[in-house]
Amino acid sequence: MKKAVITILAAMFCLLAAIYCFNPGRRATLKVLQEKGNQTVRDMMLSSQSVTSFARDRRELMWIGTSAGLNVYDGKSYIQFGYDVKDTAALPDDYINVLHLDRKGRMWVGTQNGLARYVGAYRFHRVALPAHHHNIIAIEDSPEKHDSLAILVSDGNQTYRIGGDEKITPSSHSIQPNNLQAPLPADLSILRKPAEVVTATFCDLGGNLWVGYRNAGVQIISQNRIAYKKANANALSDKTKGISILTMATVGRHVLAGTALRVFAYDEKNSRLEQTLFRDLFDSLPKPRQINLNNMVGYDDEHLWLVSEHQVLSCRINNERIEVLAKSPLFKSVLGQGLKAGNHLYVSSEKGRFLRFEFGKPQPEIIRIPSPYFNYETKLAKLSDENILLFMSGMHLAILSPDTGKIREMKVAGMPQEGSLDPAFVKQDSYGFVWLGTKRDGLYLMNKEKTHMRRINILNDAHIQALVEDTKRQVWVTTIRDAFFVTFERKQFQMNSLLSASQDLDDWQYFSNSACISPSGDVVLGSSDGCKFMPPKAMQTNFLNTQAGIHASEMLSVYGVEVTKNNGKVLAVTDEVAHLHSYTFAHDENDLKFNFYYPNFSRRSALMCQYKLEGYDRDWQVPTYGREARYAHLPAGTYTFRLRLISSPDKPALAERKVEIRIMHAPWWSSAAWLLYFSIVLGILFYLNTFYLRARTNHLLLLQEQRELEREKQAKEMNMRFFANIAHEFRNPLTIIAGPLMTLNADKALPESVHRILIHVCMSVNRMLRLIDQMLDFNQLETDELRLRVSEVDAAEELRQQVASFKESARVKGIRLELTVKNGNYHAWLDCDKLEKIMSNLFTNALKYTAPGGIIRIQASADEGRLKVSVFNSGQLMEEDKIQDVFKRYYQLSDSQDSHQYGWGSGIGLYYVKRLVELHHGEIHVKNMNAVSETSSEASLRNGVEFCFSLPTDKSIYNKVEIVAQEKHVMQIPLKVENEEGRTLEMKREEGRVKNSLAGNASAPSKNLPRILIVDDDVDVADYLHYLFAPDYEVVNRYSAEEALADLEEVKPDIILSDIIMGDMSGLEFCKMLKGNLSFSHIPVVLITAMASMHNQIDGLKLGAVAYITKPFDPAYLKALVKSQLQNMQMLRQRLGESTKTDSLAENIADTLSPQDRKFMDEVYEMMEKLLAQQDLNVNSMCRDMFISPSKFNYKIKELTGETPGIFFRKYKLNKAAQMLHEGQYSISEIAVLTGFSTAAHFSVAFKKQFGVSPSDYQ
């Protein structure tokens, strides 16, 4: 199983490796994917502040040449190119003299050391120039030919023409170097550094003037620069320049600007400006902390509230100075925005507290807001119906009625479901629309009916800071880095971005609540660079110059896709993606960055750029990282990157670009891998199902086995109880039997024949008593109820007495029994009854498996407080790996090559011995004894099995309960009696014969009686059968089937009585071998056994036994059966002597003849038929033809017919003659000749002698 699992795992690993190696997704289909070159750098600043030239390509990107490299500006950052000595595709030099876009849209770069043409993919093609003519100072389209170019080099104003094949030829065309392509403004004060040398100028499509300085970089001057400069020529702008304005408000004729430390009050009409420090206004906080001013709320033209994080002041403006009229106590909770509604100030706070102040009163009224979303960050707006709109965290809205103080929540369609959006501001404009700004999710607009809201998706920055509405009903919105104004025309909104007029790049920052409308109508925005006044009229010029001949679709392009692999390696698609359709990337190339551009250099654009990755983004996104869109860890799939320019969310896009992107699945995520996973899952499910079914089956089998064990245990307990009860019940009738037997044995007047029968009965009763005791002991052993009865005895004498009782059985079987007791007699504490049972079982086992002529050797010794006894029997050895199993209950050790079986029988005897030894606190083991160095005769007596056990003999080993004063008496019936004459009558067994006689007197058996062979290993049963048949038959006893087979030719029995259960060879095997031997197949076999099952009887009869008698048997029936079988044999002999073939036998007689004997007689009749004309039978010739020895032939014919072969042949001829006479075909003389008689007279005499009549009378 483990090997199969390892093989499956190895195959799966190889399959996954193959899928990974051959996965097409590993090889991106994009051919232009290149590693970014070292000569290309992206930066937020120019490569040098020394500007030399400008140019605009067809994609509206600005190319700026400097003394230290080339810069391509997309309105957000610079892509820098320079010289690389190792890269021939780089620029020929870092110093850029001139840039030129030719008629075909190709960009040419002239340097001090050569000319190069941009070929795309961040690469340049260097043009080969004549020697010493490499310093390019001017380039223009040649008038000589449409596709040619004129260049001017620095050596003597030499001009060359470059053809379409880039062949260099001298030219007569005259050109002048001029990088000032646009005139400077009349008011030079607008320049960043008027005294600095201007080296290059350029005017873009938006009317912006690009000015390059020798040492001051680039300045972009927009069309509204003068208007912006005029609007900001005031004291407030000058005084706050470089200071962060955190909050703003307009109160009467004053513009108020709050910073981190003070409040500026500016009187726009009188141009007066004063400042008031916070420390002069607010109470000091418990800990040294900065006072944060949340907002300023005007009460009337001269009064206002100042709301900080922990205090609210009622103030007055006096000569541009702020005076405090009333102070609220310091609040522990943080305060939020303040809003005037009616004559009250409403301030949001923590823990659901809403504060309402009256002007000039320090203590507020507290209104409880039962909403978990209400806190100090809640923004407030006054609605047209005088109610207050609460904009709470998570985009939750509620309306508060100032008159009643009741709150009701608002549910508006289109409201985002994200619960983490924080409010930035909320305001209702003059049209009735409600504007809601968030800190991370941009700007939302709610309709007049307050039933629906939508997101304004055209802002570049999603962090909204402030919103105001000017006098022209235009809404001004600021984000962190940008500002917009929104006009409402034809029921549509138009979003316009503002110009950061004093700077070239995005380094301004706007703040929350930092915007207001000045008394003159200008929009004032608080920034990190002070207050900025924005005149609305000057900011309304539309950026898109449609008359310039450049369409919006030409202004929008995706010029690069950067790909980052999982290992951090950056790859770039550097060609212009607008001309390509789709790209395929590998699974580990899923970090994408799209670089795009659109002309928005003046930042006053009416255009807004949005992008969306279809298949990933749900809504249009506004760039937050400049002019790029980043996507990290894109899942495998097909996407469409869409980029568009819009002027309003309600109008169609002015331009749009699409790029198809496909990211391949990882090899382990491919279809083949999924098929493999599916197969694995199926395999696992199959394995789990198999495992489950197997576990379930095993569980059921275990339950079944447990039930079987329980039933077996119950059955065993029932059997034990049954055996115990039966054993006890046996004792009752045995008591009745034993008592009268003892009385009868004591009666000397009984005849000797009666005493002999009584002796056999006594022997069986004693044996049954021992078996009953063992049954009771075994039952008590199994239930741990058997106890020792230890007393002090002479152990040696006990062993001698027990071995003496075994000698007769050993002598009868021809086995030598030896006893060796070392160290003489010795006393020990033992249970003699248990010791006798141990020795009896070991001796019975040894006697059963010792062949005649073998030896049983018993040795005993006492050593170190233990009695050690060994019982050795010669014979076969046991298998070493199974030798210790003989002590297991019901175990039978068998040899496959022999029928010899140690532990034959029920398998309880040796187990019973082991339990008795252990009960006696002893040990027992068995081992093979192999005398390999002995001679063959000695080795046969020394090879065998030895059982050794040891028992403790010290009294201290046993407890008081186990020690008894006197050993229990076991009833035994004496087997010796005396008759009236005083002679002793006993049972003696002698070497296979049993003699019932008075002591010293014996009589030889008669030779004329039928001979019975009794085969039984039970000596008592054999003695009883001998006694039963001895008066009428000659009885021979053999105690094993092997011995009986060996003595058949000597004994030559007329009938055999055999047991089935014997030692090495069973009675069935003995019967089979007997019937398979032609010499003895005619002998009737009667099986006598205790195996009473029907299939055993059928097996015995199939093997040729004439009868199957079960023990116990009826002696009269057995005698009648034996007599009947002998009569049948005699009748068979008579019929065979009167017949000429076996077919003529009567059916009842024919059944007595075995198939083998029938075949033998058929052959004999056939041979005699052939020899019918001979006078005498030639036995030797006939035996040769039948392949049998003459002696066996004579014995076989004698046993089957009762006659010698010659006499049987003579009878056969006369029977044949009688048959011929009966048929009447031949005369008497012819028949005499045919049957081998010499004369008719001789034939007549012989015929009359056999049949009693002459042939003529018979005929």
Order of alpha helices (4+ residues) and beta strands (2+ residues): alpha-beta-beta-beta-beta-beta-beta-beta-beta-beta-beta-beta-beta-beta-beta-beta-beta-beta-alpha-alpha-beta-beta-beta-beta-beta-beta-beta-beta-beta-beta-beta-beta-beta-beta-beta-beta-beta-beta-beta-beta-beta-beta-beta-beta-beta-beta-beta-alpha-beta-beta-beta-beta-beta-beta-beta-beta-alpha-alpha-beta-alpha-beta-beta-alpha-beta-beta-beta-beta-alpha-beta-alpha-beta-beta-beta-beta-beta-beta-alpha-beta-alpha-alpha-beta-alpha-beta-alpha-beta-alpha-alpha-alpha-alpha-alpha-alpha-alpha-alpha-alpha
